[in-house]
Every structure is written in C-alpha cells, then in structure tokens.
Amino acid sequence: MKIRLDRTLCDGFGACAAHAPGYFSLDDWGYASLEGDGVVDPADRDGVLRALFDCPAHAIIRMSEPES
C-alpha cells in the first residue's frame, strides 16, 4: 500500500502520529509530515489504516495497493 499526505488539509489533530509514528511526525505546531516515500510495510498496514480512517480532515490519501 502507498499513501500520501496532503498537508494543506491537515488540521493538526495528531491521530496519525499516535497510530503510525513510524510514518508520521508532528511539527512544533502539531501539523503532520509524512516520513519516507509513503510505501507502507505490510507489518505496519493496520496502524497506517487506523491513522487514515481516524484523520478527521481526510488529509491521508490511500494511493495504491502493492502489485502482485
């Protein structure tokens, strides 16, 4: 799975960093940044999906599933 973060939509709730700290960090004002290239390791999929579903601003976008 690959994700993207639209920082223009982020309202700084921080749920993403709580659920998937290896993928999201928060700046000094609480706004999220995506760490890395957005490719999600299968072992981290549940946490990243929880971050995506819990984002009230819908700033995390699911781009694709991995190719078989």
C-alpha distances in whole Angstrom, upper triangle without the diagonal:
4,7,10,14,17,19,22,21,21,24,24,23,21,19,16,18,19,16,14,17,15,13,15,19,22,25,28,28,25,23,19,18,14,15,13,11,8,6,5,8,8,11,10,8,11,12,10,10,13,14,12,15,17,17,21,20,17,16,13,11,7,7,5,4,5,9,11
4,7,10,14,16,19,18,18,22,21,22,20,18,15,17,19,16,14,16,14,11,14,17,20,22,26,26,23,20,17,15,12,12,11,8,5,4,6,9,11,13,12,10,13,13,10,11,14,13,12,15,17,16,20,19,15,14,10,9,6,5,5,6,7,11,14
4,7,10,13,15,15,14,18,18,18,17,16,12,14,17,14,12,14,13,10,11,15,17,19,23,22,20,17,13,12,9,11,10,8,5,7,7,11,13,15,12,11,13,13,9,10,13,11,9,12,14,13,16,15,12,10,7,5,5,5,7,9,11,14,18
4,7,9,12,12,12,16,16,17,16,15,12,14,17,16,14,15,14,10,11,14,15,17,21,20,18,15,11,10,7,10,10,8,6,9,11,14,16,18,15,14,16,15,11,12,15,12,10,14,15,13,15,14,11,8,6,5,7,7,10,13,14,17,21
4,6,9,9,8,12,12,14,13,13,10,12,15,15,13,14,14,10,9,11,12,14,18,17,14,11,8,7,6,10,11,10,8,12,13,17,19,20,17,16,17,15,12,13,14,11,10,13,14,11,13,11,9,6,5,6,9,10,13,16,18,21,24
4,5,6,7,11,12,14,14,15,13,15,18,17,16,17,17,14,12,14,14,15,18,16,15,11,9,9,9,13,14,14,12,15,17,20,22,24,20,19,20,18,15,16,17,14,12,15,15,11,13,10,9,5,6,7,11,12,16,19,21,24,27
4,5,5,9,9,12,12,14,12,14,17,18,16,16,17,14,11,12,11,11,14,13,11,8,7,7,9,13,15,15,14,17,18,22,24,25,21,21,22,19,16,18,18,15,13,16,16,12,13,10,10,7,9,11,14,15,19,22,24,27,30
4,6,8,11,13,15,16,15,17,20,20,20,20,21,18,15,15,14,14,16,14,13,10,10,11,13,16,18,18,17,21,22,25,27,28,25,24,25,22,19,20,20,17,16,18,17,13,13,10,11,8,11,12,16,17,21,24,26,29,32
4,6,9,11,13,14,13,16,18,18,18,19,20,17,15,15,14,15,17,14,13,10,10,12,13,17,19,19,17,20,21,24,26,27,23,22,22,20,18,18,18,15,13,15,14,10,10,6,7,5,9,11,15,16,20,23,25,28,32
4,6,8,9,11,10,12,15,16,16,16,18,15,12,12,11,12,14,11,9,6,7,9,11,15,18,18,16,20,20,23,25,25,22,21,21,18,16,16,16,12,12,14,12,9,9,6,8,5,9,12,15,17,21,23,25,29,32
4,6,9,11,11,13,15,16,17,17,20,17,14,14,11,12,13,10,8,7,9,12,14,18,21,22,20,23,23,26,27,27,24,23,22,20,18,18,17,14,14,15,13,9,8,6,10,8,12,15,18,21,24,26,29,32,35
4,5,9,9,10,12,14,15,14,17,15,12,11,8,9,10,7,5,4,7,10,13,16,19,21,19,22,22,24,26,26,22,22,21,18,17,18,16,13,14,15,12,10,10,9,12,10,12,16,19,21,25,26,29,32,35
4,6,8,9,10,12,14,14,17,15,12,12,10,12,13,10,7,8,9,12,14,17,21,22,20,22,21,24,25,24,21,20,19,16,15,16,14,11,12,13,10,8,8,9,11,11,12,16,19,22,24,26,28,32,35
4,5,6,6,9,10,10,13,12,9,9,7,10,12,10,7,7,7,10,12,14,18,20,17,20,19,21,22,21,18,18,17,14,13,14,12,9,11,13,10,8,10,11,12,11,12,16,18,21,23,24,26,30,33
4,6,5,6,8,10,13,12,9,10,10,13,15,14,10,10,9,12,13,15,18,20,17,19,17,19,20,19,15,15,14,11,10,11,9,6,9,10,6,6,9,11,11,11,11,15,16,19,22,22,24,28,30
4,5,5,6,7,10,8,6,8,9,13,15,15,11,10,8,10,10,12,15,16,13,15,14,16,17,16,13,13,12,9,8,9,8,4,7,9,7,7,10,11,11,10,9,12,13,16,18,19,21,25,27
4,6,5,4,8,7,5,6,7,11,13,13,10,10,7,9,9,10,14,16,14,16,14,16,18,17,13,14,13,10,9,12,11,8,11,13,11,10,13,14,14,13,12,15,16,19,21,21,23,27,29
4,6,6,10,10,8,9,10,14,15,15,12,13,11,13,13,14,17,19,17,18,16,17,18,16,13,14,13,9,10,12,10,8,11,13,10,11,14,15,16,15,14,17,18,21,23,23,24,28,30
4,6,9,9,9,11,12,16,19,18,15,15,12,14,13,14,16,18,15,16,13,14,15,13,10,11,9,5,7,9,6,5,9,10,9,10,14,15,15,15,13,15,16,19,20,20,21,25,27
4,5,6,6,9,12,15,18,18,15,14,11,12,10,10,13,14,12,13,10,11,13,11,8,9,9,5,5,9,8,6,10,12,11,12,15,16,15,14,12,14,14,17,18,18,19,23,24
4,5,5,6,9,13,15,17,13,13,10,11,10,9,12,14,13,14,12,13,15,14,10,12,12,9,9,12,12,10,13,15,14,14,17,18,18,16,14,17,17,19,21,21,21,25,27
4,6,8,11,14,17,19,16,15,12,11,9,7,9,12,11,12,10,10,13,12,9,11,13,10,9,13,13,11,14,17,16,16,20,20,19,17,15,17,17,18,19,19,19,23,24
4,7,10,13,17,18,15,13,10,8,6,5,7,9,8,9,8,10,13,13,9,11,12,10,8,11,12,10,11,15,15,14,18,17,16,14,11,13,13,15,16,17,17,21,23
4,7,10,13,14,11,10,6,6,5,6,9,11,10,12,12,14,16,16,12,13,14,11,9,12,12,9,11,14,13,12,15,15,14,12,10,13,14,16,18,19,20,24,26
4,7,10,11,9,8,6,5,7,7,11,14,13,16,15,17,20,19,15,17,17,14,13,16,15,12,14,17,16,14,17,16,16,14,13,16,18,20,22,23,24,27,30
4,7,8,5,5,4,6,9,10,14,17,16,19,18,21,23,22,19,20,20,16,15,18,17,13,15,18,16,14,16,15,16,14,14,17,20,22,24,26,27,30,33
4,5,5,5,6,7,11,12,15,18,18,21,21,24,26,26,22,23,24,20,19,21,21,17,18,21,19,16,18,17,18,15,16,20,22,24,26,28,29,33,36
4,6,8,10,11,15,16,19,22,22,25,25,27,30,29,25,27,27,23,22,24,23,20,21,24,21,19,20,19,21,18,20,23,26,27,30,32,33,36,39
4,6,9,11,15,17,20,23,22,25,25,28,30,29,26,27,26,23,22,24,22,19,20,22,19,17,17,16,18,16,18,22,25,26,30,32,33,37,40
4,7,10,13,15,19,21,20,23,22,25,27,26,22,23,23,19,18,20,19,15,17,19,16,13,14,14,16,14,15,19,22,24,27,29,30,34,37
4,7,10,13,16,18,17,20,20,23,25,25,21,22,22,19,17,19,18,14,15,17,15,12,13,12,13,11,12,16,19,21,24,26,28,31,34
4,7,9,13,15,13,17,17,19,22,22,18,18,19,16,13,16,15,11,12,15,14,11,13,12,12,9,10,13,16,18,21,23,24,28,30
4,6,10,11,11,14,15,18,20,21,17,18,19,16,14,16,16,13,13,17,16,13,16,14,14,11,10,13,15,16,19,21,22,26,29
4,6,8,7,10,11,14,17,18,14,15,17,14,11,14,15,12,12,16,16,14,17,15,14,11,9,11,13,14,16,18,19,22,25
4,7,7,10,11,13,16,16,13,15,17,14,12,15,17,14,15,18,18,17,20,19,18,14,13,14,15,16,17,18,19,22,25
4,6,8,10,11,15,16,14,15,18,16,13,16,18,16,16,20,21,19,22,21,19,16,14,15,15,15,16,17,16,19,22
4,6,9,11,15,16,14,15,18,17,14,16,19,16,16,20,21,19,23,21,19,16,13,13,13,12,13,14,14,16,19
4,6,9,12,14,12,12,15,13,10,12,15,13,12,16,18,16,20,18,16,13,10,10,9,9,10,12,12,15,18
4,7,9,12,10,10,13,13,10,12,16,14,14,17,19,18,22,21,18,16,13,12,10,10,9,9,9,12,15
4,6,8,6,6,10,10,8,10,13,12,12,15,17,17,21,21,18,16,13,12,10,11,10,9,9,13,15
4,5,5,6,10,10,9,12,14,14,15,18,19,20,24,24,21,20,16,16,14,14,13,11,10,13,14
4,5,5,8,10,10,11,14,15,15,17,19,20,24,25,22,21,17,17,14,15,13,10,10,13,13
4,6,8,9,10,11,13,14,16,17,19,20,24,25,23,22,19,19,16,18,16,14,13,16,17
4,6,6,6,9,10,11,12,14,16,17,21,22,19,19,15,16,14,16,15,14,14,17,18
4,6,5,6,9,10,10,12,14,15,19,20,17,17,14,14,11,13,12,11,12,15,16
4,6,5,6,9,10,10,12,14,18,19,17,17,14,15,13,16,15,14,15,18,19
4,5,5,6,9,10,10,12,16,17,16,16,13,14,13,16,16,16,17,21,22
4,5,5,6,9,10,11,14,15,13,13,9,11,10,13,13,13,15,18,20
4,5,5,6,8,10,13,15,12,13,9,10,9,12,13,12,15,18,20
4,5,5,6,8,12,14,12,13,11,12,12,15,16,16,18,22,24
4,6,5,6,10,11,10,10,8,11,11,14,16,17,19,22,25
4,6,6,9,10,7,8,5,7,8,12,13,14,17,21,23
4,6,8,10,8,10,9,10,10,14,16,16,19,23,25
4,6,9,8,10,10,12,13,17,19,20,22,26,28
4,5,5,7,7,10,12,16,18,20,22,26,28
4,6,8,10,12,15,18,21,23,26,29,31
4,5,8,11,14,17,20,22,25,28,31
4,6,7,10,13,16,18,22,25,28
4,6,10,12,16,18,21,24,27
4,7,9,12,15,17,21,24
4,6,9,12,15,18,21
4,6,8,11,14,17
4,7,10,12,16
4,7,9,12
4,6,9
4,6
4
